[in-house]
Amino acid sequence: MGFKEDNAVFEEMVVQTGKAMLADGQDPWKFAELLELKDYQNAYKMLSDSQKSKYSVDEFEKFSTEDPIDNNPKPSNFQEEQMPYKKVAIQFATFLVNKDYENARDMLTEELKKEYTNELLQKEMIDMTDYFEDPNNIWVDINYVEEGGALDDRWIYVPICEDGNSEAVTVEIHSENGKECIGGIEWRRP
């Protein structure tokens, strides 16, 4: 099986696991968090029995760690899934939702760090969601993340929701010191 097939299988596995967890009243973000932390053993335990019967722990880890970035991209194969921008934007929004303003600030460019303190990030987040009924029960809606802009000036729209209400952060992604950073932030839906 080639990378594209492996990646499609893994994505389907993650989607099915998330749906099953929601149906069982579990938190699918726990599964995503385990993957982010590279705790593949515990993430594997959360798979359904039918998925476990198809894939070993080693195969699951291989799917989870396969690098989708082509080392020598050409215009014909430089596809959206090869761009890390959405992941960066979602991680930033997740830090905000989790009130982890220090790690959110660490994702900013050096120039933007001059503008935003941890306290200002917190204030912006509180101001944006002040009408939410339960600000402790909000999430990043990864199903409606949108990406646009040119290769050297990407922006990502990331919805932040609670039941019945939705806001968003739109971030600009810039490359700095060899990594993707947040170079601009717009608070609230347009």
Wavefront OBJ file of the C-alpha trace (Angstrom):
o trace
v 0.000 0.000 0.000
v 1.437 3.418 -0.961
v 1.433 6.520 1.210
v -1.766 7.975 -0.250
v -3.646 4.737 0.445
v -2.077 4.446 3.939
v -2.980 8.057 4.707
v -6.576 7.602 3.512
v -6.928 4.452 5.664
v -5.548 6.276 8.694
v -7.802 9.313 8.178
v -10.844 7.024 7.866
v -9.761 5.182 11.027
v -9.507 8.463 12.941
v -12.906 9.657 11.676
v -14.601 6.358 12.557
v -12.979 6.325 16.004
v -14.153 9.891 16.651
v -17.714 9.062 15.581
v -17.778 5.938 17.738
v -16.493 7.872 20.738
v -19.160 10.549 20.295
v -21.846 7.849 20.024
v -20.551 6.325 23.276
v -20.526 9.703 25.013
v -16.713 9.782 25.123
v -14.442 12.731 24.345
v -12.865 12.312 20.859
v -10.380 15.074 21.690
v -8.736 12.626 24.094
v -7.946 10.377 21.117
v -6.583 13.338 19.137
v -4.579 14.463 22.155
v -3.009 11.004 22.523
v -2.005 11.077 18.854
v -0.523 14.559 19.286
v 1.444 13.324 22.295
v 2.609 10.312 20.250
v 1.067 7.955 22.828
v 0.129 5.400 20.173
v -0.338 2.516 22.627
v -3.175 4.276 24.488
v -4.635 5.764 21.301
v -4.728 2.271 19.804
v -6.683 1.039 22.838
v -9.420 3.537 21.950
v -9.967 1.997 18.496
v -13.026 -0.153 17.967
v -12.565 -3.920 18.119
v -13.128 -4.187 14.363
v -10.341 -1.655 13.694
v -8.001 -3.445 16.107
v -8.650 -6.711 14.282
v -7.533 -5.126 10.997
v -4.395 -3.332 12.225
v -1.671 -4.117 14.711
v -0.296 -1.508 17.114
v 2.789 -1.244 14.884
v 0.692 -0.608 11.746
v -1.354 1.982 13.631
v 1.831 3.758 14.753
v 3.155 3.658 11.164
v -0.052 5.298 9.899
v 0.184 7.881 12.675
v 3.799 8.833 12.035
v 3.973 8.692 8.230
v 5.177 12.076 6.952
v 2.874 13.415 4.232
v 5.264 16.198 3.191
v 7.007 15.607 -0.109
v 10.679 16.525 0.293
v 10.878 17.791 -3.266
v 7.482 19.310 -4.070
v 6.634 20.319 -7.617
v 3.548 22.271 -8.673
v 1.855 19.056 -9.888
v 2.173 17.267 -6.532
v 2.134 20.178 -4.096
v -1.265 19.411 -2.592
v -3.145 20.845 0.365
v -2.459 17.839 2.595
v 1.254 18.561 2.192
v 0.819 21.924 3.906
v 1.151 22.046 7.689
v -0.820 25.287 7.958
v -4.153 23.878 9.099
v -2.484 21.815 11.800
v -0.665 24.902 13.109
v -3.871 26.959 13.165
v -5.885 24.199 14.851
v -3.181 23.706 17.483
v -3.156 27.459 18.215
v -6.958 27.561 18.557
v -6.871 24.452 20.750
v -4.392 26.120 23.099
v -6.759 29.116 23.319
v -9.783 26.908 24.036
v -7.793 25.033 26.692
v -6.744 28.364 28.254
v -3.105 27.477 27.620
v -2.111 31.010 26.661
v 1.595 30.446 27.221
v 1.802 27.716 24.577
v -0.488 29.714 22.281
v 1.873 32.680 22.566
v 4.870 30.447 21.846
v 3.339 29.788 18.420
v 3.443 33.492 17.471
v 6.133 35.105 15.336
v 8.657 37.184 17.256
v 7.024 40.348 15.903
v 3.536 39.306 17.049
v 4.857 38.337 20.497
v 5.679 42.050 20.960
v 1.963 42.792 20.576
v 0.429 39.860 22.464
v 1.128 38.922 26.071
v -0.446 35.829 27.619
v -2.880 38.171 29.372
v -3.896 39.882 26.134
v -4.530 36.525 24.428
v -6.711 35.584 27.389
v -8.591 38.913 27.241
v -9.213 38.583 23.493
v -10.512 35.046 23.955
v -12.795 36.062 26.835
v -14.075 39.115 24.938
v -14.786 37.007 21.857
v -16.735 34.329 23.747
v -18.296 36.518 26.462
v -21.822 35.714 25.265
v -21.235 31.941 25.298
v -23.420 30.330 27.944
v -20.710 27.932 29.156
v -17.206 29.223 28.310
v -15.765 26.085 29.927
v -17.472 23.859 27.358
v -16.151 25.165 24.047
v -14.257 23.392 21.298
v -12.476 23.864 17.987
v -14.723 22.705 15.150
v -12.179 21.066 12.851
v -14.898 20.173 10.321
v -15.200 23.790 9.172
v -11.593 24.956 9.140
v -10.938 26.913 5.928
v -7.640 27.754 4.262
v -6.758 30.368 1.675
v -4.177 32.800 0.416
v -0.940 32.431 -1.512
v 1.807 29.929 -0.678
v 3.833 32.601 1.111
v 0.837 34.257 2.801
v -1.594 31.646 4.106
v -4.592 32.351 6.296
v -6.691 29.813 8.161
v -10.216 30.318 9.542
v -10.780 28.188 12.681
v -14.266 28.050 14.263
v -14.498 28.018 18.062
v -17.891 26.779 19.245
v -20.242 25.811 22.012
v -23.698 24.334 21.572
v -25.665 26.917 19.622
v -22.921 29.568 19.324
v -19.882 29.988 17.119
v -16.996 32.400 16.818
v -13.625 32.020 15.109
v -10.031 33.062 14.947
v -8.534 33.690 11.535
v -4.770 33.426 11.598
v -2.039 34.195 9.118
v 0.665 31.566 8.877
v 4.235 32.761 8.395
v 7.471 30.824 8.242
v 10.063 31.910 10.805
v 13.330 30.202 11.727
v 12.353 27.087 9.775
v 8.926 26.582 11.344
v 5.361 27.701 10.724
v 4.157 30.408 13.120
v 1.121 32.599 13.668
v 1.916 35.954 12.062
v -1.473 37.649 12.397
v -4.747 37.104 14.258
v -8.285 38.312 13.557
v -10.726 37.676 16.374
v -14.403 36.834 15.790
v -16.252 35.671 12.711
v -16.071 38.018 9.732
l 1 2 3 4 5 6 7 8 9 10 11 12 13 14 15 16 17 18 19 20 21 22 23 24 25 26 27 28 29 30 31 32 33 34 35 36 37 38 39 40 41 42 43 44 45 46 47 48 49 50 51 52 53 54 55 56 57 58 59 60 61 62 63 64 65 66 67 68 69 70 71 72 73 74 75 76 77 78 79 80 81 82 83 84 85 86 87 88 89 90 91 92 93 94 95 96 97 98 99 100 101 102 103 104 105 106 107 108 109 110 111 112 113 114 115 116 117 118 119 120 121 122 123 124 125 126 127 128 129 130 131 132 133 134 135 136 137 138 139 140 141 142 143 144 145 146 147 148 149 150 151 152 153 154 155 156 157 158 159 160 161 162 163 164 165 166 167 168 169 170 171 172 173 174 175 176 177 178 179 180 181 182 183 184 185 186 187 188 189 190
